[in-house]
Amino acid sequence: MEGINIADFATRQLTLLDGELQAELEETQMLTATHAPSVLQRAGLALLNLSVASQRTGFGGKTMLELAIDPAVGGGEFPEHAFRVGDICAVAEQPKGAERKKERDGMERRGVEGVITKVQKENLVVSLDKEDADVPNGKLWLVKLANDITFKRLQHTMSTLQKMQTSEHSTLTQVLFGLASPTLPTSSHDLPADIKWHDASMNDSQKEAIRFALAAREVALIHGPPGTGKTHTLIELILQLLDRDQRILVCGPSNISVDNIVERLSHYKVPMVRLGHPARLLPSVLNHSLEVLTKTSDAAAIVADIRSDMDAKQSSIRKTRNGGERRAIYGEMKELRKEYRQREQRVVGDLLRTSTVVLSTLHGAGGFHLKNERFDVVLVDEASQALEAQCWIPVLSSGAPKLVLAGDHLQLPPTIKSLNMKETKKHNKVSTNAKVEEVTADLRAMKANGSSDRPAEKSGKSKQDPVTLETTLFDRLLALHGQKIKRMLNTQYRMHEKIMAFPSSALYNGELVAADTVRLRLLKDLPYEVEDTEDTREPLVFWDTQGGDFPEKAEDESSPKGKSSLLAESKVNENEASLVRLHVSKLISAGVKAEDIAIVTPYNGQLALLAQTLKSEYPALELGSVDGFQGREKEAVVVSLVRSNAEHEVGFLGEKRRLNVAMTRPKRHLCVIGDSDTVGRGSKFLKSWMGYLEEHADLRYPDLAELQHGG
């Protein structure tokens, strides 16, 4: 086994992270500098005509701004936008529509920056970064910014790893870089046998994975293909670790991945605390959040009075226009904040010390709350969607000697903007750091998880070397130590066996088995009345649009002339959208509820087109991109593949992990709409999939004339 030089690895990660940050910053700068505010709002990247509805003190003494549509322009609900909790943004005085590009350039930077903590239809809340930020008056706008805060923590983590001396490397760190062999059970005799299960319903592969993770000394991987009960397994693993008096730090790349565990773990009355701003958490987990616990604990009264004083000061700031008075109030608030933090930290410290399970996003695990806390095990869920640098945050901060990663490296990895920078550059002229281009060009074909249809190109570099930021820790450890550090869950509880069969054979070595409770269930068997039709009795339908009557277009070709589009690279297929509408209407006419149906597509342009034609008629229908639907499921899923062209180009549809996500979302019914002639020539995987659909699906050929006349 060839080990990896830790300092070299960290240096390369820093280079790649810097390139990713520059890609985000330059994309944001390009968008705000080259498009008018009204265009940015249409693209969902800005909100105009806002005013401050209220200003108060939040957790940690932060200033919280509630923004709403200015009553002077009519108030009401926000237009469609892309702002989400956790987004970095700027609140600034709104530029005039007539201002030229150079006058708008960087204008959002002249406002105040913060983080979105709450999003509702008619208002949203921003937590400001600077304590003494002077909030602009008058008509405001909100602009989405690149999240450089996350990158700073990632860079700090990699810099720490880079500078560590050999004597400082823990056994876990050495194992993670192949400088030491993992201590793993070699036979069934090494696995704990006398386990008292908290949930007796677990299948054999789940129990085996838990036994393996308990017996592994430094690292274990739990591979959970779609629908195999990965989270269910992790809950039992946590309970088993607690039975052994272990203290656990549970992390995930997103708030929702962590909240799912909190929800399920809460049934077992485990002493736990969820780190993170309450506005970012699911309502059902708020009682376990740090802020709510600090308010409801016995010591909460010691911070309540000072918080009340700070809110009063916040209110008075908005009322005064006198500069001297405002400065005096800011001075008083500075002292109040200092005392508030001291009191709050004492309460928080007491809460954390009594919690045997602490849950946080990977990024949040590097916060000051956990600075002096120590754990026995770090457990990372959805590890295949996390940057490797993210996973090192809890590993280094927790001091834990053991790491358990759970995920599926055969579904989508984290999105990396700088990876395809060369392709992007010719469309939007975004450039990136030259040294990153050198690294990515050199290593791009060497993906350690072997997810490409092409074999890795020959290179002097070790196969274990990190490739791009897209190569996760899960990927790298599999390449480094092989299958011996992994256990796969093999019984899936989501899909009809016909829907499951192709991804199982093509990606999971044919090892997936459909549980008896799901393997034959159909739409006609839903627990409410559904007619038995040609659609509701079929688990797998393929509308093959080959023949040239369903051509794709670039998204900007379908936009009104002269309208600036920020989706110029996306694709749409109008006739395919009509076919989607026909199939959905037939399912709903048969009695299937709209809320049980989802439409997914790889292209945002097609997603926008489908929303225009379907959302008003079926408001409960769910539409989403393939990337955004990872981790989700529905009774019926319609997949619009979009690509249909004489050149047989499939673009990023050729990424089989993306297709794996698309085809494994449904429970009872999967309808695929696409051009087999175009799609089938995209890769060996796509050719194989088209062949499977033609042989095993209910194969249909649409009549374009009937489709157009039939509406």
N, C-alpha and C positions, 0 to 999 in steps of 0.2 A: 504494500500500500504506500503510495507516494503522498507525502504530506504537503500542505500548502503553506507558504511563508505568510504569516499573519500580517506583518507590516506591509508587505507588497499587496496583499488582498485589500487591506483597508485603504491604501493609497489609491488603488484602482477604483474602489467604491466611491471615494471622495471625488475622483475625476468624473465618474459617471453621474453622481448626484449633482455636481456642479452643472454639468451639461443639461440635466433634466430641469433644474431650477431656471437656468437661462432660457430654455425652451418655453417654460411657462411664463416667465416674466416678459420675454419678447413677444409672445403671442398676445398676452394681455395688452402690452403697450401698443402693438400693431393695431389691435382691434379698436382701442379707445382713441388712437390718434387718427385713424383713417376712416372711421365711420361716425356719422352724426349721432347725437344722443338718441334721437327718435329711432334710428336704425338699430342701435344697441338694445333699445327696449324691445323692439320687435323680435330681436334674436334672443331675448330673455336674459341679457347680460347687464341690464341696467333697469332702474325704476325711476320715473320722472315725476315731477310735481308733488313732492313730498313735503311734509312739515313734521315737527316734533310734537307728538301727542302727549308725551310725558317723559320725565327724566327722574331716575331714582338710583339708589345704591343696591348693588347685587352682591353675590357671593365673592369674598375676597376684597370687598370694598370697591369693586369696579363700578364705573358710571354706566348705567343702562339707559339707552335711548329707545323709546317706542316711536316708530315712524308710521305714518299713515298718509293716504292721499290728502293733499291740502284741501280743506273745506272750501277754499276760494275757487277751486276748479271743480267742485262738486262732490269730493270725497268718494266713498264707496269702495268696491273691491279692487284689488290690484289686477292688472292684466296678466296674462300667462307669463311666467318668468322661470328662471333656472336657479333662483336663490334657495339654498338649503341650509339647515342648521349646521354650523361648523365652518361655513364659507368665510373667507377673508374678504372684507369689503371696505370701501371708502364712502363717507358721507360728506358731500361738498355742496357749495352753492351751485345751483344748476346753471350751466353755460347757456348763452342765448343761441337760438337756432341759427342765426346768421353768422356766428363766429366762424372764422376760417380754421382750417386744420391746425395750423401752428399755434393758434390761440387756445385750442382744445387740448393740444398735446400735453399730457402730464397734469391736466387740470384736476383730475380726481386726487392726485397726490397732495394738492394744496388744501384738501379737506382734512377730516380726522378718520383714522383707520380703526377697525374693530373686527369683531367676530359675530356672525349671526347666531343668536341663541334661541330664537323663537320665530316661527313663520306661521301666520294665519291668513285668512282670506283678505282681511281689511287692515291688518297691521303686522309689523314684524319688529323684533327687538334686536338691537346691536349693543354688544358689550365693548366699550371703547378701550383701546390699548393704553393710552396715556391718561394718567390720573387727573391732570390739570388741563385736559384738552378743552379748548374754547370752541363750543359747538357753533357752526355757522347759523346765521338767522336767515329768514326769508324762505324763498322757494328752494328746496334741496333736491339732489338726486343721489341715488345709491348705485355704485359701480362695483362689479365683481373684480377682485384682484387675485393674482397668483398667491398661493399659500407658502410664502417664504418662511413662516414660523415653523412649519413642519420640517422643512429642509434644514433649518438651523439646528434643530434637535438631532436629526439624522447625521448631519455633518459633525456635530459635537460627539456623538456616539462613536462614529468611525474614527475620529481623531483620537479619542480615548483609547480605542483598540490599537490604533497605529503606534501610539507612544508607549504602550505597556511593555515592560521588560519581560523576558522569558520567565523569570522567577515569579512574576505576577499572574501568569496564565494558570487558571484553574484546570483541574482534570477535565471538566466539561468542555472548556474552550479548546483544549488540546484534542479531544475527541472530535469536536466539530470541524477541526481543520486537518484531521487525519494524522496528527502527530502522536496519537495514542489510539489504541483499539478500544471500541466500546465493550463494556462488560454486559453481555447479553445471555439470556438462558439458551442453552444449547440443546436441551431435550425437555420433554414433558415433565421429567423429574425435577427440573429447575423451576418450574412454575408453581406458584402457591395453589394448593389443592383445597384446603379447608376454608374456602371463602363463603361467608354468609351473605348472599345477595340481597340487596335492598329491593331490587325489581326482578322478580322471578321470571318475567316474560321475555327476557333477553335470549337471543338465539346463540348458537354455539360460536359463531365467528365473533360476535360482540364480546362474549365471555373470554374467548381466547385473546382478543386484543387487550382486554383489561388485565388479564393475568400477565401478559407479555409486558405491558407498560409498568405494572407493579414490580416485576422482577428485574427489568432493565435498570442498571445503576445510573447511567449518565443520560442516555437519549433513547427515545422510542418514537416511531412514526405510526400513526393510525390513519390508514387510507380509507376514506369513506366515499365511494361512488354515489351518484345521485339516488336519493331515496333509501339509503341503507341504515338510517338511524344513527348518524354520527353524533349529533348532539345528545341523543338519548344515551349513547355509550359513554360520552364524556361526563354526564351527570353521575352515572354509576361509578366511574373512575374517581371522580372527586370525592364521593361518599366513602369509597374504599380507602382512599388516601387519608381522609379524616379519621377513619377507624384506626389507622396506624399512627395517629397523632402527628400528621404532617400538616404544615402550613402552606397554603397554595396561593400563588398569584396567577389569576386566569386572565388572559388577554385575547384580543382579536383586532383585526385591522380596521373595523368599523364599529360604531356604537350599536348598530342593530345586532351584529354578531355576538357582542358581549351581553346585550339585554336579553337575547333569547336564552342564554344560560342562566341569567339571574332569575328570569320568570320560572323556569323549570326547577331551579334549585330552591326557590322560595318555599315550595311545598314541603321541604324537609326541615324547616326551622333551623337552618344552619346559621351560625353567627357570621355574617358577612357584611361587607360594605362595598358599594359601587362608586368608584371615583368618576368624576365627570360632571359637567354642568347639567343641572336638572332639566333645562330646556332642551337638551339634546337626547334625553332618555325617553323610553317608552313610559307612558303614564303608569303602567302596571308595575314598574320597578322603582318608582320614585321613593317608596317607603324605605328602600335600601340605599338611597343615594346619600352621599356625604353631607350635602347641605340640609336635607330633611332630617337626617339623624342628629345633626348639630342643633337643629331647632327643637327637636322633640326629646333630646336627652336631658338628664337631670341638670347638666351644667349649661343648658341653653340660655338660661336667664342672664348669664354674665355677658353675653354678647348682644342680647335683644335691645337693651337700653341705648347702647352706643350706636347701634344701627338706626334706631329711631331718630337720634340726633343728626346722623348723616343724611337721612332722607329729608329732614327739615332744611338742612343747608342746601341740598340739591334743588329743592323747590324754590328757595330764595334766589339762587343763581339765575334761574330763568326769568325771575320777575324784575331784577335790577338791570339798568343800563349803564350805571355809573361804574367806570373802570376801576376806581379806587376801592369801591365797595366789593366788586367782584374779586379783586386780588386779596382783599382781607378775608373774604369767605373761603377762597381757595386755601389760604394759609391755615385757617381753622380746620378745614377738612383734612389737610395734610396730617395734622396732629391726631385728629380723630381716627384716620385710617391706620396710623401707626399703632395706636392702642387697640383698635379693632382687630388687626391682624394678630397681635400678640395674644389676645384673649381667644380668638378663633383657633389659632394653632394649638393652644393647650387642649381645647375641647376635641379637636380633630385627632391629636396625638393619642388621647385617651381612647377614642373610638377605634382607631386602627389597632392599637395594642390588644384589644379584646376581640378582634375579628380573626378567625382562623382561615377565612377565604376573602381575598381582596380581588375585585374585578375592575378592569380598566381597559381602555384601548391601548394598543402597543405604544402609541405616542404618549398617552397619559401616564404610562408607567415610568416615564422619566421625570415626572413632576416632583416638586419639593416635598409633597406629602409622604412619599415613599423613601426619602433620602436615607433615613436611618433604620428602615424596616428590613427584616431578613426573612427569607422563605426557604422551604425545603424543595419545592417543585414549582417550575413555571410551566403552565399549560397554555398553548397557543392554538386557538380554533381558527378555521379558515386560513391556515398558514400558507396555502397555495395562492392566496390573493394578496399576500403581504410582501413588500420589499424585504430582502434579507436584512438590510440595515435596520428596518423597523423591529425585527425580531431580536436584534442585539440590544435594544433599549432595555427590555425587562431582564434579559440574561445578565447584563452588566450591572443593572441597578439593584437587582434582588439578592445577589450573592448565592442564588440557589445552585446546588450541585447537580440538579437534574432538570431535563427539558423534555416535554412531550409535545409533539407537533401533530395536529389533526387537520386533514384537508384532502383535496383531490387534485393532484398535479395534472390530471387529464382534462380538467375544466379550465376556464380562463384565468390567466395569470394577472397580476396587477397591470393597469394600463400605463404604458411608458410613451410619453410624447416624443422624447428625443430619439427613440429607437428608429423611427421612420423619418428622421429629419430631412434626409436628402430628397425623399419623395415629396415631403411637404413643402420644401423650399421652392420648388418650381411653380407651386400653386399660390402660395401666400408670401413668399420672399422672406420667411423667417429663417435666420441663420443661427448657427450654434457654435459652441466652442470647438476649435479645430482639433484639439487633442481628443475630444470625445468622439468626433467623427472617425479619427484614426483607430481608436479602441473598438468602436462598434463595427467598423468595416472589417477589421481584422478578425473579430470573434463572432460575428453574427450567425454564421452557419454552424457554430459548434455548440448548439444548445444541449446542455447536459442531460435534460430529461428526454431527449430523443423524440420530441413531439413533432418534428418536421417529417414530411414524407421523404425528404432527401437525406442520405447518409451524411454524417458530419464530414466536412472537408478535412484533408490532411493538414496538419499544422505541427509546428514544433512544440506547441504548448500542451500541457497536460490536459487530459479529458476532464479532470476535476476542476480546472480553472473556471472561475466565474465568467459568464459569457456577457450578458448585459444585465441591466437592472431587472429585466423580465425573468431572469433565472433566480428562483426563490431558494431560500434555505432548504426547504423540503426537497426541491429538485436536486440541489447540490449534494445533500447528504445521501440521497439515493444513488447518485453517480459515484460518490466517494466510498460508501460502505456496502452498497448493494442491497438486495432484497431482505437480507438478514435483520435489518433494523426496522422492518415494516411488517405490520399485520393489516390485511385487508378485510373489510366487512363485505360479505358476499350475498346477503339476503336483502332484497329491496322491497319496500312496502308502498311504492307509489304507482308503478306502471303496469299496465296490461302486458302480458308476456310478449305479444307481438311488437309492442312499442319498444320493449327492453331488448329484444333479441339482437338487433344490429349493433347498438353501442356495446353490448356485452361481448359480442364476438370480435368486433373491430378494435376495441380499446381495452377491454378488461379480460382478455384471454379466455373468453367464454365462461368465466367463473361466476357471473351474476345469476342469481336464482330469484324468480318472482315468488313472494310469499303466497300461500294458498288463498289468503283473504283478498288479493288484488289481481292474481294472474289472469282471471277470465272476466273481470267486471267491465261492463259497458255503460254507455250513456243511458240506454233504455232501462238499466237497473238502478238508476239514481233513486234516493229515498223519497222522491216526490214523483208525481205522474209525468212520464215522458212517453211519447208515442214510439212504437217500434217501426222505424223507417230505415231506408237504405243508408242513412248517415248514423243514426243512433245505435245500429247494431254492428257497425264497423269500427274496430279500434284503430285502423290505419288506412288513410285515404291519400292517394297521390293524384293531384291534378297536373298532368304533364302538358305544358304549354308549348312544347317544341313545334317548330314550323314557321316561326317568324312573325306570328300575329300578335305577340305580346312583347314588343321591344322595350328595352330600358331607355331611360333618358337621364342626362345629368340633371340634378335638382334645379340648377339655375335656368335650364332650358324651359322648365315648366313654370317658372316665375313670370309675373307680368313684366313686360318690357320696361327696362329702366329701373326696376326695383333692385336695390343692392341686396345680395344674398350672402349670408355667412355660412351657407351649407353648400357652397359651389362644388365641392368634391363628392357630395352624396349622390345617390342614385334613386330614381323613382321608376315605377312601372305601373302606369295608369290602368291598363287592362287587367293586370294582376290584382290591383286594388278592387276592381269591379268584381272579380272572381271571389276575392275574400269576402266581400259584402254579400254575394249570393250565398256562399256556404254558411256564413254566420246567420243569415236570415232564415235559412232552412233549419238550422239547429234550434233557433229560438222558436220558430213556428212549430217545431215538434215538441216543444215544452221545456227545453233546456234553458235555465235561467241565465240571463246575460252576465251576471256576476260570477258564473262558473266557467266563463269562456275568456280566454286571453288570445290576443294576436301579437305575435312577436316577429320582428324582422331585423336583419343586421344593419339596415340603413336608416338614418335619421330622416332623410328626405321622404322615404316611403312611410315612415312612422307619422310624419306631419300630414301627408296626403290621406292616410287611413283615418287619422283623427278628424280631419275635415269632413270625411264622408260618412263616418259611423258614430261619432261621439254624441251628436245631437239626437240621433234616433235611438241609440242604446247607451244612455249615460253610465250604466253600471258595468259596461264592457271594459275590460282592462287591455290597454295597449302599451307595449314597451319594446325597447331595443333588446336584442339578445343579451348584450352585455349587462344591461340593467335588470334582467330577469333571472340572473344567476341566483340560485338558492330559493327560488320561488316554485310554485306548482299550481295547476288548475285542473279541473275535470276534463276540459277540452282545450286544446291549443291549436291555433292555425298559424303556420309558419309561411311567410311570404319571402321567397329567396331573392326576388327582384332581377337578378342578372339574366339577360337574354340579349346576345349580340352576335354578329357574324364573325367576330374575332375570337369568340369563345373565351373571353376574359372573365375571370370570377373575382379578381381583387382579393380583399381580405376574407371573402367567403371560403377561401382555400385553407384557412386556419381551422384544423379539425377540432380543436378544443372549443372554438366558438360554436361549431355545429353540434358538438356533444351537448352543450348547454341547451341549444334550441330543441333538440330531439328528445330530451329527457325531462321536460317540464310537465307533460300531461300525465294524468292518471288513467283516463278511460278512452281518450280519443285524440289522435294526432292527425291533422290534415296538413300535408305539405303541398305548396303550390310553387312550381318552378319549371324551368326549361331544362329537361334532361340532356338535351344536346349540348347546351352551353355548360351547364354545371358539371355534367359527367366528364368533361375534358379538362377540368381544373386540376385534378390530382388523382392519385390512385385511390385515396380515401373516398373522394367524391364519386368517382366511377363506381366504386364498390357499393356506395350508398344508393346511387341511382339504380344499380342492378338489383339491390335488395328490394327497393320500393316497387320496381316493375314486376318482380316475382311474387312478393308477399302482400303488397298493399292492394286495396280496392282501386284499380287503375282507371282513371277517367281522362277523357280528352275533351276540353271545352269547345263549344261552338261559339265563336266570337260574335257572329251575327245574332244568334239567339241571346247571348249575354248582353249585347248592346240594346237590343229591342226589348228584352225582358226586364231591363233595369236591375 
